[in-house]
Amino acid sequence: MIAKELARLAAALLIGAALAFPVGLWVAGDREGAAEPRARSSRAAVGRAIYSPSVRDDPYFLDRQREGIEALEAECRRTGELCAEARQARQWLEEQAAN
């Protein structure tokens, strides 16, 4: 008798899941089509352009590099260390901006 009840319960759970899954997809679906992309500001990059053919031209990447270079320059001013690296990095960033 217990095995019969367990079999009925399992069957009821499977049927319920089979019905609930498509209903959940339908309810959660996007009724208005694809959402419009948000406008980005021209200066600050929100995230990495993953389909960009070149990382070096990506504004997000360049912003992160600029932050690192500014940290190197601050360390150079504070301790007098890493100054050569900071100069090289700044030169590289300026070359990237010129291209």
GROMACS elastic network, one bead per residue, 0.5 to 0.9 nm:
[ bonds ]
;  ai    aj funct       b0    kb
    1     4     6  0.51930   500
    1     5     6  0.64097   500
    1     6     6  0.87730   500
    2     5     6  0.51186   500
    2     6     6  0.62025   500
    2     7     6  0.86233   500
    3     6     6  0.50756   500
    3     7     6  0.61394   500
    3     8     6  0.86532   500
    4     7     6  0.51129   500
    4     8     6  0.62437   500
    4     9     6  0.86019   500
    5     8     6  0.51066   500
    5     9     6  0.61085   500
    5    10     6  0.85786   500
    6    10     6  0.60625   500
    6    11     6  0.85244   500
    7    10     6  0.51076   500
    7    11     6  0.61332   500
    7    12     6  0.85630   500
    8    11     6  0.50990   500
    8    12     6  0.60795   500
    8    13     6  0.85735   500
    9    12     6  0.50780   500
    9    13     6  0.61402   500
    9    14     6  0.86426   500
   10    13     6  0.51130   500
   10    14     6  0.62085   500
   10    15     6  0.86596   500
   11    14     6  0.51547   500
   11    15     6  0.61820   500
   11    16     6  0.85074   500
   12    15     6  0.51880   500
   12    16     6  0.60126   500
   12    17     6  0.85351   500
   13    16     6  0.50491   500
   13    17     6  0.60687   500
   13    18     6  0.84983   500
   14    17     6  0.51378   500
   14    18     6  0.60613   500
   14    19     6  0.86394   500
   15    18     6  0.50255   500
   15    19     6  0.62609   500
   15    20     6  0.85477   500
   16    19     6  0.52053   500
   16    20     6  0.59313   500
   16    21     6  0.85346   500
   17    21     6  0.59380   500
   17    22     6  0.89605   500
   18    21     6  0.57906   500
   18    22     6  0.73698   500
   19    22     6  0.62080   500
   19    23     6  0.65918   500
   19    24     6  0.88656   500
   20    23     6  0.51274   500
   20    24     6  0.59590   500
   20    25     6  0.86426   500
   21    24     6  0.51444   500
   21    25     6  0.63545   500
   21    26     6  0.87294   500
   22    25     6  0.50058   500
   22    26     6  0.61408   500
   22    27     6  0.86030   500
   23    26     6  0.50601   500
   23    27     6  0.61266   500
   23    28     6  0.85365   500
   24    27     6  0.51409   500
   24    28     6  0.60059   500
   24    29     6  0.83239   500
   25    28     6  0.52356   500
   25    29     6  0.58392   500
   26    29     6  0.52037   500
   26    30     6  0.86271   500
   27    30     6  0.85521   500
   28    31     6  0.87341   500
   30    33     6  0.57866   500
   30    34     6  0.73464   500
   30    35     6  0.86306   500
   31    34     6  0.88122   500
   32    35     6  0.75510   500
   34    37     6  0.88792   500
   35    38     6  0.88763   500
   37    40     6  0.89288   500
   40    43     6  0.85205   500
   40    44     6  0.78607   500
   40    45     6  0.73222   500
   40    46     6  0.72771   500
   41    44     6  0.59258   500
   41    45     6  0.72475   500
   41    46     6  0.84259   500
   42    45     6  0.75882   500
   43    59     6  0.82535   500
   44    59     6  0.75525   500
   44    60     6  0.75234   500
   44    63     6  0.77027   500
   45    48     6  0.75206   500
   45    49     6  0.89471   500
   45    58     6  0.86499   500
   45    59     6  0.57517   500
   45    61     6  0.86140   500
   45    63     6  0.74869   500
   46    59     6  0.89985   500
   46    60     6  0.68880   500
   47    50     6  0.86254   500
   47    59     6  0.85949   500
   47    60     6  0.57433   500
   47    61     6  0.85860   500
   48    51     6  0.87404   500
   48    52     6  0.84528   500
   48    55     6  0.87064   500
   48    58     6  0.69908   500
   48    59     6  0.77187   500
   48    60     6  0.52709   500
   48    61     6  0.67241   500
   49    52     6  0.53959   500
   49    55     6  0.83604   500
   49    58     6  0.65321   500
   49    59     6  0.82605   500
   49    60     6  0.75153   500
   49    61     6  0.88819   500
   50    53     6  0.84810   500
   50    55     6  0.87430   500
   51    54     6  0.87184   500
   52    55     6  0.65576   500
   52    57     6  0.79893   500
   52    58     6  0.68762   500
   53    57     6  0.84789   500
   53    58     6  0.89205   500
   54    57     6  0.56834   500
   54    58     6  0.68894   500
   55    58     6  0.52120   500
   55    59     6  0.87186   500
   55    61     6  0.66967   500
   55    62     6  0.86029   500
   56    59     6  0.82003   500
   56    61     6  0.68581   500
   56    62     6  0.69384   500
   56    96     6  0.73915   500
   57    60     6  0.88947   500
   57    61     6  0.77643   500
   57    62     6  0.73806   500
   57    96     6  0.78057   500
   57    97     6  0.87867   500
   57    99     6  0.89343   500
   58    61     6  0.53502   500
   58    62     6  0.63055   500
   58    63     6  0.87301   500
   59    62     6  0.50427   500
   59    63     6  0.60601   500
   59    64     6  0.86596   500
   60    63     6  0.51211   500
   60    64     6  0.63435   500
   60    65     6  0.86826   500
   61    64     6  0.52046   500
   61    65     6  0.62204   500
   61    66     6  0.86120   500
   62    66     6  0.60377   500
   62    67     6  0.86132   500
   62    93     6  0.77893   500
   62    96     6  0.86034   500
   62    97     6  0.89688   500
   63    66     6  0.50149   500
   63    67     6  0.62713   500
   63    68     6  0.87451   500
   64    67     6  0.51195   500
   64    68     6  0.63628   500
   64    69     6  0.87077   500
   65    68     6  0.50919   500
   65    69     6  0.61576   500
   65    70     6  0.85996   500
   65    89     6  0.86114   500
   65    93     6  0.77729   500
   66    69     6  0.50570   500
   66    70     6  0.61255   500
   66    71     6  0.85995   500
   66    89     6  0.88500   500
   66    90     6  0.81270   500
   66    93     6  0.73469   500
   67    70     6  0.51475   500
   67    71     6  0.62817   500
   67    72     6  0.87584   500
   68    71     6  0.50551   500
   68    72     6  0.62903   500
   68    73     6  0.87050   500
   68    89     6  0.89505   500
   69    73     6  0.61834   500
   69    74     6  0.85537   500
   69    85     6  0.88399   500
   69    86     6  0.61015   500
   69    87     6  0.86812   500
   69    89     6  0.62022   500
   69    90     6  0.64406   500
   69    93     6  0.86020   500
   70    73     6  0.50442   500
   70    74     6  0.61076   500
   70    75     6  0.85929   500
   70    86     6  0.80479   500
   70    90     6  0.85813   500
   71    74     6  0.50491   500
   71    75     6  0.61980   500
   71    76     6  0.86027   500
   71    86     6  0.86433   500
   72    75     6  0.50760   500
   72    76     6  0.61725   500
   72    77     6  0.87157   500
   72    81     6  0.88443   500
   72    82     6  0.66861   500
   72    83     6  0.74558   500
   72    85     6  0.75823   500
   72    86     6  0.53220   500
   72    87     6  0.89543   500
   72    89     6  0.87071   500
   73    77     6  0.62421   500
   73    78     6  0.85558   500
   73    82     6  0.78889   500
   73    83     6  0.68200   500
   73    85     6  0.87955   500
   73    86     6  0.54718   500
   73    87     6  0.79319   500
   73    90     6  0.88347   500
   74    77     6  0.51225   500
   74    78     6  0.60754   500
   74    79     6  0.85629   500
   75    79     6  0.58489   500
   75    80     6  0.70714   500
   75    81     6  0.67176   500
   75    82     6  0.70886   500
   75    83     6  0.80371   500
   75    86     6  0.89168   500
   76    79     6  0.55196   500
   76    82     6  0.55834   500
   76    84     6  0.87367   500
   76    86     6  0.74306   500
   77    80     6  0.56697   500
   77    81     6  0.80233   500
   77    83     6  0.80822   500
   78    81     6  0.81375   500
   79    82     6  0.85571   500
   80    83     6  0.65452   500
   81    84     6  0.81999   500
   81    85     6  0.89862   500
   82    85     6  0.52980   500
   82    86     6  0.61947   500
   82    87     6  0.87653   500
   83    86     6  0.50031   500
   83    87     6  0.61867   500
   83    88     6  0.86239   500
   84    87     6  0.51707   500
   84    88     6  0.62159   500
   84    89     6  0.85611   500
   85    88     6  0.51208   500
   85    89     6  0.60260   500
   85    90     6  0.85206   500
   86    89     6  0.51046   500
   86    90     6  0.60774   500
   86    91     6  0.85376   500
   87    90     6  0.51422   500
   87    91     6  0.61267   500
   87    92     6  0.86251   500
   88    91     6  0.50812   500
   88    92     6  0.61925   500
   88    93     6  0.86777   500
   89    92     6  0.50711   500
   89    93     6  0.62228   500
   89    94     6  0.86704   500
   90    93     6  0.50998   500
   90    94     6  0.62029   500
   90    95     6  0.86220   500
   91    94     6  0.51617   500
   91    95     6  0.62233   500
   91    96     6  0.86860   500
   92    95     6  0.50669   500
   92    96     6  0.62526   500
   92    97     6  0.87283   500
   93    96     6  0.50229   500
   93    97     6  0.62677   500
   93    98     6  0.86897   500
   94    97     6  0.50306   500
   94    98     6  0.62142   500
   94    99     6  0.88082   500
   95    98     6  0.50763   500
   95    99     6  0.64282   500
   96    99     6  0.53073   500
